[in-house]
């Protein structure tokens, strides 16, 4: 197949041709478990900029988004990140190094990152490769702002992301489920796309530890595992990076991992999904959209590619 069999709509989005995606004021539900302590944090100041471009999907409740996720460095159960990360992961001090094939390598503190560009709140769909989904109001700015400052060399074709690898903070590193540290990668044009978000917050608050604080990136048209959490290094390379899940099971987790309902995982279908917080286990699953609903914005990146082979 030359491209995805069906071209998904961007749903109820307006104005995807402008920088970024929709913004709406998040409706915060009362938190539960250890997620409640995160709600007490001060809001981002200044608050992220709002926009008239709105994703009409209802945001997932804060309590679900902060207590049901995958972060294997803290364990393989959905409840492990919120049980372990807030008390163990130290979000300050923290540095993020940008290097490799760049003219101006630099190491940034978290405060540097907050000052680098104006924060925007973008409400993105998030589709997990396991078949469930959420809608999350992230806060950040296009990753291209950070990469451009490093002055990429003409030989840079890919971007590699490396996450924190600290066994004292991260009990899950004792597991052999993956090779540590966790690594992910994008092609340069994917990394520089305006929708790819360097993320410093969610729901108007600093990014919680269990969701990849203090800094992660988010690529909304790819399966969630591509959006690496708690990153410490961004390296520009000429060759395709080794990615942790692809290294673990290359026939199940491809380098691109674009959301594609036409290409099943080897162990389950990707045609439908369960929206966390809205659909019960017994409710009808909703259809999954090609590129997670962002086809109009990103399908041109893959024109001419066989997306069944380059999954």
Secondary structure as UniProt FT lines:
FT   TURN            11..12
FT   TURN            16..17
FT   TURN            33..34
FT   HELIX           35..39
FT   HELIX           62..65
FT   TURN            66..67
FT   HELIX           72..74
FT   TURN            78..79
FT   HELIX           80..88
FT   STRAND          95..100
FT   STRAND          106..109
FT   HELIX           110..116
FT   STRAND          120..127
FT   TURN            129..130
FT   STRAND          132..142
FT   HELIX           143..149
FT   TURN            154..155
FT   STRAND          158..163
FT   TURN            167..169
FT   HELIX           171..174
FT   STRAND          183..187
FT   HELIX           188..191
FT   TURN            194..195
FT   STRAND          197..202
FT   TURN            203..204
FT   STRAND          205..206
FT   HELIX           209..211
FT   STRAND          216..218
FT   TURN            220..221
FT   HELIX           224..226
FT   STRAND          231..237
FT   HELIX           244..248
FT   TURN            250..252
FT   TURN            261..262
FT   TURN            266..267
FT   STRAND          272..275
FT   TURN            276..278
FT   TURN            281..282
FT   STRAND          286..287
FT   HELIX           290..293
FT   HELIX           295..298
FT   HELIX           299..302
FT   TURN            303..304
FT   TURN            307..309
//
